[in-house]
Structure formats: structure tokens, C-alpha cells
Amino acid sequence: MKVTRLHVTAFLGAATAIWGVSLWVNGIELSWALFAPFSLVVGALVGAWAAFERSVWRWRWLHGWFVKRPDLSGTWKVVLQSSYIRPGETEPVPPIICYMAVTQSLTMLQMKLMTPESSSVFIADRVRPSPAGDGYQVIGVYTNEPSIHLRDARISEMHQGALLLETHGAAHRPDALTGKYWTDRKTVGSMTLGHRVKARYSRFADADRAFSATGSG
């Protein structure tokens, strides 16, 4: 949920009312002049929250005690191993090189997995500290949309699935993720996210070109 000016105004208004009642109960005289800066304070808090939501939360010194959320933004190279067997074949598909674009703020997370044949996007997500006590877990429900040509050929169909990823490396900015996934096609698989670049790409071809240029494609 995104915090808006309305939310800030409501919370600050409630805090101001409680503060004012407390002063009055203690015999302190109140005047409207005390409330004159209200709109200025609301504006300052809205601006401060916007900055914190977009970027300040990523500052390393805030992590662990004030912010408990890993910075996963960018585009990751992914090695995906699936149990999926194509129609007419008898063996699972070989490991697939693909890419995961992550768009993130303090309260929002969107992960898009791009393969040569399809793309998957989150429709629900949760980030929580790992029960093991080191790093974080990313839990998501996603929908997959294959290329229209593959759907026409009945090679691949749209489907939904869920995944669980574990972060590795520095807690505030991991250098790898590993995990597993399940789909409503009754397939399962594993994935490893390794090298990451800062830019976020929306198409497989663009990400593949960028990683090839860095020597990690």
C-alpha cells in the first residue's frame, strides 16, 4: 500500500489532537497560532516519506535496525531448471538461461522473469527475514504468459505458479538468490540468480544483449 498525503494528514491530525488534549488537561493554554504550521509540516513529511520510499531506505547504515528489506533492484541473470516436458518429448527441458528484472521501493516489489519464449510477473509478493536467521526470503505468486505463437502451436500455455527465493551475501544488498518454484501445470523447478546489472530491462533480447556486452551473458 502506498502512503499518500491523505494518510500523512490523517495521522498527523490525530497526533496533533492527542497532543492538544494532553496540553489542555495539564492546564496549558492553547491558541490557533500553535496549529498554523500544520499544512507546512504535512508537506515536509510527505516529501520526506517520498524520498525515503524511493531511495533513502537503501542506505546501508539504516539496514538491520531501521529497515529490514533487501535491495534486489536491477536485472539478474538466472539459470532455471524445470521438470517441464514438452509435448511429444520424454525428457525435461535443459537448463534455461533467462533474466529477472526487479523494480523495487520500500513498499513495492515487482519481479519479471524473461525467457526466450515467455515472461512471468508477480501478482502477489512478500519479503520476510529468513527463518534460518541469515538473509531474507522472497515469496511470490506469478502468472506466466508465453509467446502467442507458442500458444497457437500448443507448445506452451499460460499458467500460474509460486516461488520461494533465499538471498545470499550481504543482507542489505545480496549478490545471489537461490530458490524453487511450483506451477499449476504440475511442474516444479529450481532457479539461481547470480550476476546483476543496475539497469532494468523489459525484454529478454535487451537483457541478453546487455549481459553479453559485460562478458557475463
N, C-alpha and C positions, 0 to 999 in steps of 0.2 A: 504494500500500500504506500502510495506517495503522500508525503506530508505537504499540505498546501498552506497558503496564507490563512485560510479559514480555520484550519486546525491550530495553527500557532496563536491566532487571535482568541480562539475559544479557551485554550489552556492558559494563556497569559491573562485573559479576563477573569478566569476562575481564580488564578493565583492572586491577582490584584484584589479581588473581592474578599478573599480569605484574609489577606494581609490587612486590608482596610478594617474589616470587622475586628481583627485582633488588636489593632491600634485603638479603635473606639472602645472596646471592652476594657483596655488598660488606661482609659481616660485621656488619650491623646487626641487633641482637636484635629479634625480633618477639614480639608478645603479642596475645591475642584482644581486648584492650581497644582496640587500634588499629582493629579491624573493627566495633566496636559501633555506630558511626553509619551502617552500610551501608544499613539499611532507610530511615532518615531521608533520606539522600542520594538514594536511588531515588525516594522520594515527591516530593522537591523537584524532581528532574529531570523526572519525569512531568508535574508541574504546569507547569513552565517550558515544556516542549515543547508541551503542550496550548495554552497561551497563544500561543506562537509560531506554531503551526499554524493557529489560528483568526484571529488578528488582528495580532500583532506584526510578522509578515513584511511587512505592507503599509506599514510606516513608511518614508517616503521616504528617510531618510538611510541605510537599510540596502541600498537598491537599487543594483545595479550591481557592488558588490564582495562583498556577503554573500548577497544574494538576487537571482536572475536569473529573475524571473517577473512578468508584468504583472498588475495588479489590474483585472479585467474585470467584477467583480460588479455586479449591478443588472439593470435591464431596458432594452434598447436598442430604438430604433425602426429598422426595417430596410426598405430598398427592394430588392425582389427582382425580377430579370428572368429569366424562364425561356424555354427553347426549346420547352417542352411545348405540344402542340397537342391540344385537347380532341377527343374522338371526334365526328365529324361536322363539324368545323370545318377551315379551311385555314390560319389564321394563328395564330402563337403567342399565348398569353395575354398581356394587357397587364401592365405593371409592377404588382407587388402590394405594398401596404403591410402589413407584419407586424411582429412583435415577437420579440426574443430575450431570454429570461430566463437569467441566468448566476449559478449558485451555485458558489462557489469557496472553497477553502482553499489552504494551501501545496502540498498533495499531491493535492488533488482538484479536478476541474473538470467541471461539468455544464452544458451549454447546451441550452436548449429553445426551438425556433423555433415560433411560434404564428401561423397564418394563419386567416382566417375559415373555412377548410374542413378544416384538418388540423393536426397537431403533429408535430415531429421531435425526437428526443432522441439524445444521444451514446451509443454503445455502446463506443467506444474514442476516446482522445484523446492528443495530445502537444503540448506547448508548447516551442518552441525559439527561440533568438536568430535573427533574420533573417540569411540568408546575405549580404544586402546590407550588413549591419553597422549598420542602424538599426532599432530596434524588434524585434518578435517575430513569429513565425508560429504560428498555431494550426491544427493538422491534426486532423481528426476523421472518424470513420466514424459514420453515424447511421442510424436507422430511422424511417420516416415512417408515421404512422397517420392516414388520412383519416377524416372523419365516417362513421359506419356507414351513413347514408342515401346518401352518395355512392358507397360501395362497393356497396350494393344496386343502385344505378342504373347501375353500371359506368362512372361518370364518372371515378372515381379509384380506384386500387388501392394497397394497402400496398407499400412499396418501401424499398430501402436505397440509401445514397449516401455520398459522401465530399466533404469540403470543405477548402479552404485559405484561411485569412484572414491578412491582414497588418495589424499595428497601425500607427497614425499618431498623432503628437503626443508628449506626454511618455512616455518609455519605461515608467516605473513605473505610470502611470495614463493610458492612451491616451484620446483624445477621439473617435476614429473607427477603424473597421476596414473594409477592402475585401477582396473575395475572389471565389472561383469555386467551383462545385460540379459534380459528376457523379452520375448515378443509374443504377441497373440497368434503368431504363426507356429507356435510351439518350437521355436528355435532359441538357442542360447549362444553366448559368446563372451569373449574377453577383449579388452582394449587397453592399450598402453599409450599414454600421451607423453611425448618426450620434448623435442626441441620446440621452442616458441619464438614467434616474432611479434613485435608490438602492433603492427597493422592488423586490422580485422578485414578478412575477405569474405565475400558473399557467394563466390562461385569456386568450384573445385579447380577449374583451369587457372584462375588467377592465383590461388594459393599455391598450386603446384609449380607455377612459373616462378613465384617469389621464393619458394624454398629451394628450387633448383638453382636460382641465382646465388643463394647463400652457400651452396655446396651441401645442403642437407636434404635436398629433395629426393 
